[in-house]
C-alpha cells in the first residue's frame, strides 16, 4: 500500500498542478511536490519516501521543465531546481520515516512502562500472591508471545534457562518449529567452571 501510494501520489500531484504551469514559477511547484513526499514518508516507510522523492523529481522534469513532455532539461535554473527537489525530497522523506519510527518506539515504551506501573501497584495491594503471579504470567505471555508461562515458587535445582536483563537466555537456547525450545545443559564439571558458558556464581 505504501509503495503504491509512493508511485501514484507524485504523478497525481503533478497532474493537479499542471494547469498552473504557465502562471507559477517552478520553485513553487517543487515545494508543493516536497510536501507530497513528506506526506507519503510520514504515512509509509523509508522505501516509500525514497520512491516518492524520485517520482516527484522525475514528473517535475517531465511536466514542468522545457521541453515539456520529455525527460530532458534545457535551462540551468530548472536543472538546479530538479537536483534540489530530489536531494531535499530524499532527505526529508528519510527524516519523516525516522520520526515515525521513533513515535512507534515511544508509544511501545510507554505501554511497557504502564504495564510495569500496573504490576507494581498490584504488588502493593493486599491481593493474594497467586493472583499477582497470574497477572505477571499473562503480561509475559502477551509481551513475549509465549505459548506458556508459569510461576514455580521455591529454589529450582540444576541450571534451568534464565532470561537475562539484556534479553538473552542463559544457558544458550535455540528454538525450531519442530523441536521447540532447546537449551544447553551443564554437566557437573562445567558447572564448576570448566565451561565458561555454564559457570555459576558461588563456591
C-alpha positions as CSV (number, residue, x, y, z in Angstrom):
1,X,0.0,0.0,0.0
2,X,2.8,2.4,0.9
3,X,4.7,1.7,-2.3
4,X,1.6,2.1,-4.4
5,X,1.0,5.5,-2.8
6,X,4.6,6.5,-3.4
7,X,4.2,5.7,-7.1
8,X,0.8,7.3,-7.5
9,X,1.0,10.4,-5.3
10,X,3.7,12.4,-7.2
11,X,2.2,12.0,-10.6
12,X,-1.3,12.8,-9.2
13,X,0.1,15.9,-7.6
14,X,1.8,16.9,-10.8
15,X,-1.4,16.4,-12.7
16,X,-3.3,18.7,-10.3
17,X,-0.6,21.4,-10.6
18,X,-0.3,21.1,-14.4
19,X,-2.9,23.8,-15.1
20,X,-0.9,26.3,-13.2
21,X,2.3,25.6,-15.1
22,X,2.2,28.9,-17.1
23,X,1.5,31.1,-14.1
24,X,3.5,29.6,-11.3
25,X,7.3,29.5,-11.1
26,X,8.9,26.1,-11.0
27,X,10.2,26.6,-7.5
28,X,6.6,26.8,-6.1
29,X,5.8,23.6,-7.9
30,X,8.9,21.9,-6.4
31,X,8.0,23.0,-2.9
32,X,4.5,21.6,-3.2
33,X,5.9,18.3,-4.5
34,X,8.2,18.1,-1.4
35,X,5.0,18.4,0.7
36,X,3.7,15.3,-1.1
37,X,6.9,13.4,-0.5
38,X,6.8,14.3,3.2
39,X,3.2,13.1,3.4
40,X,4.0,9.7,1.8
41,X,7.1,9.2,4.0
42,X,5.2,10.1,7.2
43,X,2.4,7.6,6.4
44,X,4.6,4.9,4.9
45,X,8.2,3.9,5.3
46,X,11.7,4.8,4.1
47,X,11.3,2.9,0.8
48,X,8.0,4.7,0.1
49,X,9.6,8.1,0.9
50,X,12.5,7.4,-1.4
51,X,10.3,6.3,-4.2
52,X,8.1,9.4,-3.8
53,X,11.1,11.7,-3.9
54,X,12.4,10.1,-7.1
55,X,8.9,10.2,-8.6
56,X,8.4,13.8,-7.7
57,X,11.7,14.8,-9.4
58,X,11.0,12.7,-12.5
59,X,7.5,14.1,-13.0
60,X,8.7,17.6,-12.3
61,X,11.2,17.2,-15.1
62,X,8.6,15.7,-17.4
63,X,5.7,18.2,-16.9
64,X,7.3,21.4,-15.7
65,X,10.7,21.9,-17.4
66,X,11.3,22.8,-21.1
67,X,11.0,21.0,-23.4
68,X,7.7,19.8,-21.9
69,X,6.7,16.1,-22.2
70,X,10.4,14.9,-22.4
71,X,12.8,13.7,-19.7
72,X,15.3,16.4,-20.6
73,X,16.0,19.9,-19.1
74,X,17.1,22.8,-21.2
75,X,17.5,25.6,-18.6
76,X,20.2,25.7,-16.0
77,X,17.8,27.0,-13.4
78,X,15.5,24.1,-13.9
79,X,18.4,21.7,-13.5
80,X,19.2,23.3,-10.1
81,X,15.6,23.0,-9.1
82,X,15.4,19.4,-10.2
83,X,18.6,18.4,-8.2
84,X,17.4,20.3,-5.1
85,X,14.0,18.7,-5.3
86,X,15.5,15.3,-5.5
87,X,18.0,15.8,-2.7
88,X,15.6,17.6,-0.3
89,X,12.9,15.1,-1.1
90,X,15.1,12.2,-0.2
91,X,16.5,13.9,3.0
92,X,13.1,15.0,4.2
93,X,11.5,11.6,3.4
94,X,14.1,9.8,5.5
95,X,13.7,12.2,8.4
96,X,9.9,11.8,8.3
97,X,10.3,8.0,8.3
98,X,12.7,8.2,11.2
99,X,10.3,10.4,13.2
100,X,7.5,7.9,12.5
101,X,9.7,5.0,13.8
102,X,10.6,7.0,16.9
103,X,7.0,7.7,17.6
104,X,6.2,4.0,17.4
105,X,9.0,3.2,19.8
106,X,7.9,5.9,22.2
107,X,4.3,4.5,22.2
108,X,5.6,1.0,22.7
109,X,7.9,2.0,25.6
110,X,5.1,4.0,27.2
111,X,2.9,0.9,27.1
112,X,5.6,-1.3,28.6
113,X,6.1,1.3,31.4
114,X,2.4,1.4,32.1
115,X,2.5,-2.4,32.5
116,X,5.3,-2.1,35.0
117,X,3.5,0.5,37.0
118,X,0.3,-1.6,36.9
119,X,2.2,-4.6,38.2
120,X,4.0,-2.6,40.9
121,X,0.6,-1.2,42.1
122,X,-0.8,-4.7,42.2
123,X,2.1,-5.8,44.3
124,X,1.4,-3.2,46.9
125,X,-2.2,-4.3,47.2
126,X,-3.3,-7.0,49.8
127,X,-4.2,-9.4,47.0
128,X,-3.1,-13.0,47.1
129,X,0.3,-13.9,45.7
130,X,-1.2,-16.3,43.2
131,X,-3.3,-13.5,41.7
132,X,-0.3,-11.3,41.3
133,X,1.7,-14.2,39.8
134,X,-1.1,-14.9,37.4
135,X,-1.2,-11.2,36.4
136,X,2.5,-11.2,35.7
137,X,2.2,-14.5,33.8
138,X,-0.4,-13.1,31.5
139,X,1.7,-10.0,30.8
140,X,4.8,-12.0,30.0
141,X,2.8,-14.4,27.7
142,X,1.4,-11.4,25.8
143,X,4.5,-9.3,25.7
144,X,7.0,-12.1,24.7
145,X,4.4,-14.0,22.5
146,X,4.9,-17.1,24.7
147,X,2.9,-20.3,24.3
148,X,3.0,-21.0,28.0
149,X,4.4,-19.3,31.1
150,X,4.2,-20.5,34.7
151,X,5.5,-19.4,38.1
152,X,7.2,-22.0,40.3
153,X,7.9,-20.9,43.9
154,X,11.0,-22.0,45.7
155,X,14.5,-22.7,44.5
156,X,14.9,-24.6,41.3
157,X,17.6,-27.3,41.2
158,X,20.1,-27.5,38.3
159,X,20.5,-24.8,35.7
160,X,17.2,-24.0,34.1
161,X,17.0,-21.4,31.4
162,X,17.1,-17.8,32.7
163,X,16.0,-14.6,31.0
164,X,18.8,-12.0,31.5
165,X,18.3,-8.3,31.7
166,X,19.7,-7.8,28.1
167,X,17.1,-10.2,26.7
168,X,19.4,-13.2,26.2
169,X,18.7,-16.6,27.6
170,X,21.2,-18.4,29.8
171,X,22.2,-21.2,29.2
172,X,22.1,-20.6,25.4
173,X,18.8,-21.7,23.9
174,X,17.5,-22.1,20.4
175,X,14.0,-22.6,19.0
176,X,12.8,-24.5,16.0
177,X,9.3,-25.2,14.8
178,X,9.7,-29.0,15.2
179,X,11.6,-29.3,18.5
180,X,10.5,-26.1,20.2
181,X,12.8,-24.5,22.8
182,X,16.1,-26.4,23.3
183,X,18.6,-25.3,25.9
184,X,22.1,-26.4,26.6
185,X,22.6,-28.3,29.8
186,X,25.6,-28.0,32.1
187,X,27.4,-31.0,33.4
188,X,28.8,-31.1,36.9
189,X,32.3,-30.4,35.7
190,X,31.1,-27.5,33.6
191,X,29.2,-26.0,36.5
192,X,32.4,-26.0,38.4
193,X,34.0,-23.7,35.8
194,X,35.2,-26.0,33.0
195,X,32.9,-24.4,30.6
196,X,32.6,-20.6,30.9
197,X,29.1,-20.6,29.4
198,X,27.9,-22.8,32.3
199,X,29.9,-21.2,35.1
200,X,27.8,-20.2,38.1
201,X,28.4,-17.9,41.0
202,X,29.3,-19.2,44.4
203,X,31.8,-21.7,45.8
